[in-house]
């Protein structure tokens, strides 16, 4: 149902490959934010989650291109 979660998991996999997954606090934060965000995404429904992803994608690309976040 929630299309952000698989995308976020793929990006998180990049952190794991970089060895950052070994930080327990990071795992706890990731799990907690997933749990807390789930009701909001569920309220949006599939179509609106797709639309939100579409609208947010350029912002994410800009952050990565500016060097604020390195993936993989």
TIKE-635971 format. One record per residue: x, y, z of N, C-alpha, C in turn. Coordinates in nm, 3 decimals, always signed. Example, Ala and Ser with C-alpha at 12.3 -4.5 7.8 and 13.67 -1.06 7.14 Angstrom:
BEGIN
n.px	n.py	n.pz	ca.px	ca.py	ca.pz	c.px	c.py	c.pz
+1.319	-0.569	+0.780	+1.230	-0.450	+0.780	+1.320	-0.330	+0.780
+1.285	-0.225	+0.708	+1.367	-0.106	+0.714	+1.290	+0.003	+0.787
END
This chain:
BEGIN
n.px	n.py	n.pz	ca.px	ca.py	ca.pz	c.px	c.py	c.pz
+0.082	-0.120	+0.000	+0.000	+0.000	+0.000	+0.086	+0.126	+0.000
+0.181	+0.132	+0.087	+0.260	+0.254	+0.099	+0.385	+0.241	+0.013
+0.394	+0.324	-0.087	+0.500	+0.311	-0.186	+0.629	+0.377	-0.142
+0.623	+0.464	-0.042	+0.745	+0.527	+0.007	+0.833	+0.428	+0.081
+0.771	+0.336	+0.150	+0.848	+0.246	+0.235	+0.946	+0.162	+0.154
+0.906	+0.097	+0.043	+1.006	+0.023	-0.034	+1.118	+0.112	-0.086
+1.085	+0.231	-0.131	+1.188	+0.323	-0.180	+1.283	+0.362	-0.068
+1.227	+0.392	+0.047	+1.310	+0.429	+0.162	+1.398	+0.311	+0.204
+1.344	+0.192	+0.197	+1.422	+0.073	+0.232	+1.540	+0.055	+0.136
+1.519	+0.081	+0.007	+1.629	+0.071	-0.089	+1.738	+0.173	-0.057
+1.696	+0.292	-0.021	+1.795	+0.395	+0.012	+1.868	+0.360	+0.141
+1.794	+0.306	+0.237	+1.853	+0.265	+0.364	+1.955	+0.153	+0.341
+1.930	+0.072	+0.239	+2.023	-0.035	+0.206	+2.160	+0.022	+0.170
+2.162	+0.141	+0.110	+2.288	+0.208	+0.080	+2.366	+0.240	+0.206
+2.296	+0.282	+0.309	+2.361	+0.306	+0.438	+2.416	+0.176	+0.494
+2.341	+0.071	+0.479	+2.387	-0.058	+0.529	+2.514	-0.102	+0.457
+2.518	-0.081	+0.325	+2.638	-0.118	+0.249	+2.758	-0.036	+0.295
+2.731	+0.086	+0.340	+2.839	+0.173	+0.388	+2.881	+0.139	+0.531
+2.812	+0.041	+0.593	+2.848	+0.000	+0.728	+2.779	+0.080	+0.836
+2.688	+0.168	+0.799	+2.622	+0.252	+0.897	+2.511	+0.176	+0.971
+2.468	+0.064	+0.914	+2.360	-0.014	+0.974	+2.399	-0.071	+1.109
+2.527	-0.071	+1.142	+2.572	-0.129	+1.267	+2.547	-0.037	+1.387
+2.490	+0.078	+1.364	+2.461	+0.172	+1.472	+2.320	+0.142	+1.523
+2.307	+0.082	+1.642	+2.175	+0.044	+1.692	+2.077	+0.160	+1.699
+2.124	+0.277	+1.737	+2.034	+0.392	+1.748	+1.973	+0.427	+1.613
+2.050	+0.413	+1.506	+1.998	+0.441	+1.372	+1.887	+0.344	+1.336
+1.906	+0.218	+1.369	+1.802	+0.118	+1.343	+1.676	+0.148	+1.422
+1.693	+0.186	+1.548	+1.578	+0.220	+1.633	+1.503	+0.340	+1.577
+1.576	+0.440	+1.532	+1.514	+0.560	+1.475	+1.440	+0.525	+1.348
+1.501	+0.444	+1.264	+1.438	+0.404	+1.138	+1.307	+0.329	+1.165
+1.311	+0.235	+1.256	+1.190	+0.159	+1.290	+1.082	+0.248	+1.348
+1.123	+0.338	+1.435	+1.025	+0.427	+1.499	+0.962	+0.523	+1.399
+1.042	+0.581	+1.311	+0.985	+0.673	+1.213	+0.893	+0.600	+1.116
+0.927	+0.477	+1.082	+0.836	+0.396	+0.997	+0.702	+0.378	+1.066
+0.706	+0.339	+1.192	+0.582	+0.317	+1.267	+0.499	+0.444	+1.280
+0.566	+0.555	+1.308	+0.495	+0.681	+1.328	+0.439	+0.737	+1.197
+0.506	+0.712	+1.087	+0.461	+0.765	+0.958	+0.348	+0.682	+0.896
+0.341	+0.556	+0.933	+0.245	+0.466	+0.870	+0.101	+0.516	+0.874
+0.049	+0.566	+0.986	-0.090	+0.613	+0.986	-0.114	+0.730	+0.889
-0.017	+0.817	+0.876	-0.035	+0.931	+0.785	-0.041	+0.883	+0.640
+0.047	+0.791	+0.604	+0.045	+0.738	+0.467	-0.081	+0.655	+0.443
-0.123	+0.579	+0.543	-0.245	+0.500	+0.529	-0.366	+0.590	+0.506
-0.368	+0.705	+0.575	-0.480	+0.799	+0.558	-0.483	+0.857	+0.417
-0.366	+0.871	+0.356	-0.361	+0.924	+0.220	-0.415	+0.824	+0.118
-0.387	+0.699	+0.139	-0.426	+0.598	+0.042	-0.322	+0.587	-0.069
-0.340	+0.485	-0.151	-0.241	+0.455	-0.255	-0.220	+0.567	-0.356
-0.329	+0.619	-0.409	-0.318	+0.721	-0.514	-0.250	+0.847	-0.463
-0.287	+0.891	-0.344	-0.226	+1.012	-0.290	-0.081	+0.989	-0.246
-0.049	+0.866	-0.202	+0.091	+0.835	-0.171	+0.175	+0.841	-0.298
+0.120	+0.789	-0.407	+0.190	+0.798	-0.535	+0.214	+0.944	-0.573
+0.112	+1.025	-0.556	+0.122	+1.167	-0.591	+0.224	+1.238	-0.501
+0.223	+1.207	-0.374	+0.319	+1.267	-0.281	+0.461	+1.228	-0.321
+0.481	+1.102	-0.357	+0.614	+1.058	-0.401	+0.657	+1.134	-0.526
+0.563	+1.150	-0.617	+0.591	+1.224	-0.741	+0.631	+1.369	-0.711
+0.560	+1.432	-0.620	+0.590	+1.571	-0.586	+0.720	+1.585	-0.507
+0.751	+1.487	-0.424	+0.870	+1.495	-0.338	+0.999	+1.456	-0.411
+0.988	+1.377	-0.516	+1.106	+1.326	-0.586	+1.204	+1.436	-0.628
+1.159	+1.546	-0.688	+1.255	+1.651	-0.726	+1.329	+1.711	-0.607
+1.262	+1.721	-0.493	+1.329	+1.775	-0.374	+1.439	+1.679	-0.328
+1.408	+1.550	-0.330	+1.508	+1.451	-0.291	+1.628	+1.453	-0.384
+1.601	+1.462	-0.512	+1.712	+1.468	-0.609	+1.799	+1.591	-0.586
+1.735	+1.703	-0.559	+1.810	+1.827	-0.535	+1.900	+1.813	-0.413
+1.850	+1.750	-0.308	+1.930	+1.730	-0.186	+2.051	+1.643	-0.217
+2.030	+1.536	-0.292	+2.140	+1.446	-0.326	+2.239	+1.517	-0.419
+2.188	+1.584	-0.521	+2.276	+1.654	-0.615	+2.357	+1.765	-0.549
+2.301	+1.826	-0.445	+2.372	+1.932	-0.374	+2.478	+1.876	-0.280
+2.478	+1.744	-0.264	+2.579	+1.681	-0.179	+2.543	+1.672	-0.033
+2.418	+1.704	+0.002	+2.375	+1.697	+0.140	+2.349	+1.554	+0.187
+2.326	+1.464	+0.091	+2.298	+1.325	+0.123	+2.363	+1.239	+0.016
+2.440	+1.142	+0.059	+2.506	+1.052	-0.036	+2.442	+0.915	-0.024
+2.395	+0.863	-0.134	+2.330	+0.733	-0.135	+2.420	+0.630	-0.201
+2.413	+0.508	-0.148	+2.487	+0.397	-0.208	+2.629	+0.418	-0.202
END
